[in-house]
Amino acid sequence: MSDYPDIDTDRLRLRQFRAEDLAAHRAVVDDDPAVTWAHQRRPLAASLRSWANRIDGWQRDGFGMWIVEVLATGDVIGHCGLQRMEEQDEVELGYYLGRAAWGQGYATEAARACLAYGFDHCGLSSIVAVVRHENTASRHVLHKVGMRPERDGTFYGADATLFRITPGDLRR
């Protein structure tokens, strides 16, 4: 997958998912109801389907999800990247980081890198993100990178807000 570049930020590496990442990723993201979108543990089969779709995105669209690891330790802390939004003609920023990574600025750092990749390397003119109303920390991340709320609605079966950003709005 030569079109699946690694990106290093000051503290993070965004890299291709490897089979050996599955257990670490499940432990910090999919097995923790506080982290998952549906607020419940994800079954292994659902995790495997999600990763297959994320990897397929790189082949299909030229962008997708990266594993996020801490450069200093190599610890897998979650994932971040771009994907086609379900049932919408939009490209979506998505990120899920385990609780141990919360409050350290990692989500902002990873989100900025992914947005810059989408604008600079993929030529995207707009990127959206969807956040549940009660997720104030994630809403704060989106504001910090320059995203602005566009509309409330039901996304992925939950009440949420759709945010949007264009290249000139990205706070690098």
N, C-alpha and C positions, 0 to 999 in steps of 0.2 A: 504494500500500500504506500507507494511513494508520495501520494497526494495527502498524506496524513502526517503533517509536520509536528514536531515537538515545539513547544513555546516555553521558554524560560522567562519568568518575571524576576523581580528582586528576591522573592522567597519561595516561589512555586515552580514546579514543572508541570505543564499540561502535555500529556503524552498519550500515545495509542494505548487502548485497553489491551491487556494480555490475559490469557486464561488464568494465570496465577493471581490476578487481581480480584477475581470473583469473591473469594472468601473475605478478604479485607474490606472490599467495597460493601458487601452484604452486611458485615458487622457494623460499619459506621453509618450506612444509609438505609438499605432495604430492610434490615431487621429492627430498626428503631422507629416506632410509631410517631415519635416527636419530629422526625425528619421527613417522612414520606408524605406525599400529596394527600393521600386518602387517610392519613393518621392511623394506619394499621400496617403490621408487618407484611411485606410482600412475599408471596410464595416463590420458591426457587424457579419454577417454570416461568413466572412473570418476569423475574429478573433476567433470565436467559433470553426471553423474547425481546425485552427492551434493549439489551446489549446487541442482539443481532440487528435490530432496526437502527440503532445508533451507528454501528459499523457500516451497514448498508448505505446510510446517508452520505458517508464519505465517497463511496463509489458513484452514487446517484447524483449528488448535489455539489460535491467538492467541499463540503463542510460537514461537521458532525460533533460528537461529544468526545471530550478528552477525559482521561483519568486525571485527577489533581493530586499531586503528591508534594510534600514539603521537601524542598531541595536539601536542607540541612540533615534530614533524617531518612528520607526516602519513604516516609509513612504515607499511605494512601488515605486521603481525607474526604474523598468524594469524587464528583464529576462536574464538569462545566462545559458548555459549548453551544453550538447552534444546531437547530433542527427545523424541519418543516412542521408548522403548527397543524395539529389535527383539525380537519374540516374547515380550514381557513387557508387563503392564499397568502400566507405570511411566513417569514423566517423568524424563529423565536430563540431568544437567549434562554437557556435553562441552566440551573445549577442546584446541586444538592450537596451540602457539606455536612459531615457528621458533627454532633454536638461539641466534641472536644475542639473543633476548629472554629466554633462560633465566637464572635466578639473580638477577633484578632485581625480583622481587615482582609482576610483571605478571600472572601466572596467578592469584595470590591476589586481586589487585585486580579482575580481570575476573570471576572466579568469584563473589566476593561480590556484585558488581553483578547478575549473572545470577540468583543465588539470591534476592536481594531482589526482583527483578522478578517472579520466579515466585511468591513468597509474597505480595507486596504488591499486585501488579496482576492476577495470574491466579488468586489464591485457592487455590493448590496447598497441600495438607496435608502433602506429603512429596515429596522429590526424591532421586534416587539418582545415583550415579556409579560407573563401573567402571574399575578400574585394574589393569594387569598387576602381578604380584607383584614383579617386579624394578624397577619404576618408583618408586623411593623418593622422588624429588623430587615427583612428582605426589601420592603418598600423603601427603607432608608438607603440601602445599597443602590437601588435603581436610581434614586434621586442623586446620589453622589456621583454616579457615572454620567449623568446628564439625561436620563430617561424621564419622560413626563407622562402622567396619567392621561389616558385618552377616553376610556369609557369603562363603566361597570357592566358586568354581565355574568352569564353562566359559562364557565370554561372548564372542560374536563370534569363536568358534573358538580362543580362547586361555584359558589358566589365569589367573584374575584374582580380585579381591576386589570385591564389591559394597558400596559405602558408602551410608549414608542420612542425611538430615537432615530435621528438622521446623522449622517457623518459629521456635519458641522457642530452638532450638539455634544459630541463625545468629549468628556473631560478626561484627558489623558494623564 
